[in-house]
Amino acid sequence: MKLRILTLFVFIFSSCATLRPPFEYQPKVVIAWVVKADTTSFLSLQKNSSLISIASPVWFSIDSAGNIISNVDSNLLNFAIQNDIPLMPLIANQGFRTDVAESLLSEPRVRERIADSILNLVLKGNYIGINLDFEGPFPGLRDGYTKFVELVCAKLHNYGKIVSVDVVSKPQEKLTDWAGVYDYAELGEVVDYFVIMGYDYAGRLDPPGPVAPKWWVEETIKFAISNGVKPQKIILGIPFYGRWWRGNEQGRGIYYPQLKELITRYNLKKKWDGEAKSPYFKFKDENNVENIIYFEDEKSLSEKLDLVIKYNLAGIAIWRLDGEPDEFWKVIEIKLKLKGFLSN
C-alpha cells in the first residue's frame, strides 16, 4: 500500500515540474468511481482496494450560482485515509444542466472564481486532484469550457495536484449535442488524465444495442490520438453496468445485483454480439413483453483491456463500482499486470 501511494506521488510531482505529464510507466492506472447512494459501491472499494490506484468518489457538484454542493461520505473518506488510497473526487455541473454550465462557463471572471473554489476544495480535502465531469448538450460553450479546464489545470498544477477530464466518446469530430463541447486536442494538451467515457453507445433514448461496442471504443481512442492526445494520458472509461430495454420503454441502466436477480428469475442464457464483442440477453417476461439487456462480462471486458494494451494507454476508469463479479477484477489484475506492481 505504501509503495503504491509513494509511486503515485512521485509521478504526480514529476508531472507538476513540467506541467505536461505524463510519463510512461507500469502498472496501468485503475481509477474507480464510487457512488455514495449505493452501499455496494463502497463495499466493492473495500474489497478490491489493493487493485485500485485512485478512487474517485462522486461527492461534488456546482450549482448555477457557483456554489459547490458537497455530499462527502465520511466512512469512505476514513477508509481511504486508513488504507492510503488516493482520492480524486468527481465534480460536475449540477444535474448535467445546460443552464448551469452556461452560468459557470460563459464569463472569464466566473470561470476564475469557480477554478479558485475547486482549488480550495482540493487543498482543504488534501485530495490528489480533481476529476472534471461537466456534461450536457452545450456545444456553444466549447471554448469557454476549454479555457475553464486550462485555468483549473494551471491553478492545481502549481500545488502539485492533478486534473482529469471526462469526455464523451466520439470516433470523429462532432460539434453538436453532448460530444460537441469537448475539444480533444486542447483538453488533451493541458490535463494529466484524459478520460474517455467509453460507454453509452446505445443510451437511454436509443434503440436496444451494445453499451460499449469494441469497434466504437477503438475508433474513439484512435481519434483522440490523431488529435494529439498522448496515449500515456488516456484513461479508458469501462462500463461495469448494462442497459435494459423492456418493450417500448426507454433504456435504463442496470447493475449487477439487479442483473443477477433477473438471470435467476428467468433462467437467462447469454448470447454474444460478435460485431460489438458484447454479451446480451433477449427474453420475454411473464407479461409476454420482450426484454433486451446488453451488459459486460469477463470476455467483453478483456476485449477492451486489449485496447488499453494495444495503444499503450495510461489505464482504465470504472463506471462504477457496484456489486460487479469478482471475475472482473481477476481479468483486470491479469491483463494490466497489477500483481507485479503490488509485489515489488
RAVEN-V420999 format. One record per backbone hydrogen bond with DSSP energy under -1.0 kcal/mol. CO is the residue of the C=O (numbers start at 1). NH is the residue of the N-H. E is the energy in kcal/mol with one decimal. If there is no record, write none. Layout:
BEGIN
CO NH E
CO NH E
END
This chain:
BEGIN
1 5 -2.0
2 6 -2.2
3 7 -2.7
4 8 -2.1
5 9 -2.3
6 10 -2.2
7 11 -1.9
8 12 -2.2
9 13 -2.7
10 14 -1.9
11 15 -2.2
12 16 -2.3
13 17 -1.4
15 19 -2.2
29 316 -2.5
30 53 -1.7
30 54 -1.9
31 318 -2.7
32 56 -3.2
33 321 -2.1
34 58 -2.8
35 38 -1.1
38 41 -1.2
38 42 -1.0
39 43 -2.1
40 44 -1.9
41 45 -1.6
42 46 -2.5
43 47 -2.2
44 48 -2.2
48 51 -1.9
49 52 -1.3
54 32 -2.2
55 88 -2.5
56 34 -1.5
57 59 -1.6
57 90 -2.3
59 71 -1.4
60 92 -1.2
61 69 -3.5
62 94 -2.6
63 66 -1.9
67 63 -2.3
69 61 -1.6
73 77 -2.5
74 78 -2.6
75 79 -2.2
76 80 -2.6
77 81 -2.2
78 82 -2.6
79 83 -1.6
80 85 -2.5
86 55 -2.5
87 128 -2.2
89 131 -2.8
90 60 -1.6
91 133 -2.7
92 62 -2.3
93 96 -2.8
94 97 -1.8
97 101 -2.0
98 102 -2.6
99 103 -1.9
100 104 -1.5
101 105 -2.3
102 106 -1.4
107 111 -2.4
108 112 -2.3
109 113 -1.8
110 114 -2.6
111 115 -2.5
112 116 -2.1
113 117 -1.9
114 118 -2.3
115 119 -2.3
116 120 -2.5
117 121 -2.1
118 122 -2.4
119 123 -2.6
120 124 -2.7
121 125 -2.1
122 127 -1.9
128 162 -2.3
130 164 -2.3
131 91 -2.6
132 166 -2.7
136 138 -1.9
138 141 -2.0
139 142 -1.7
141 145 -3.0
142 146 -2.2
143 147 -2.3
144 148 -1.9
145 149 -2.7
146 150 -2.4
147 151 -2.0
148 152 -2.5
149 153 -2.6
150 154 -2.4
151 155 -2.2
152 156 -2.7
153 157 -2.8
154 158 -1.1
156 159 -1.4
156 161 -2.5
157 160 -1.7
162 130 -1.9
163 192 -2.4
163 193 -1.6
164 132 -3.1
165 195 -2.5
167 197 -2.8
176 180 -1.2
179 182 -1.3
182 184 -1.1
183 187 -2.8
184 188 -2.6
186 190 -1.0
187 191 -2.1
193 165 -2.2
194 235 -2.3
195 167 -2.8
196 198 -1.8
196 237 -3.5
197 199 -2.1
203 206 -1.2
204 251 -2.2
211 201 -2.7
213 217 -2.2
214 218 -2.7
215 219 -2.1
216 220 -1.8
217 221 -2.1
218 222 -2.5
219 223 -2.1
220 224 -2.5
221 225 -2.4
222 226 -2.4
224 229 -2.0
225 228 -1.9
230 233 -2.4
231 314 -1.1
233 194 -2.5
234 314 -1.8
234 315 -1.1
235 196 -2.4
236 317 -2.1
238 319 -2.5
242 254 -2.3
243 294 -2.2
244 252 -1.9
245 292 -2.7
246 249 -2.3
252 244 -2.9
254 242 -3.1
255 259 -2.3
256 260 -2.8
257 261 -1.2
258 262 -1.9
259 263 -2.3
260 264 -2.0
261 265 -2.8
262 266 -2.5
263 268 -1.3
271 280 -1.8
273 277 -1.8
273 278 -1.6
276 214 -2.4
278 273 -3.2
279 295 -1.6
280 271 -2.6
281 293 -2.5
283 291 -3.5
285 288 -2.2
289 285 -2.1
290 247 -3.1
291 283 -2.3
292 245 -3.2
293 281 -2.6
294 243 -2.9
297 301 -2.6
298 302 -2.3
299 303 -1.9
300 304 -1.6
301 305 -2.3
302 306 -1.8
304 308 -1.2
305 309 -1.9
306 310 -3.0
307 311 -2.3
308 313 -2.4
314 29 -2.8
315 236 -2.6
316 31 -2.9
317 238 -3.5
318 33 -2.1
319 240 -3.1
325 328 -1.2
326 330 -1.4
327 331 -2.2
328 332 -2.3
329 333 -2.6
330 334 -2.2
331 335 -2.9
332 336 -2.4
333 338 -1.7
338 342 -2.1
339 343 -1.5
END
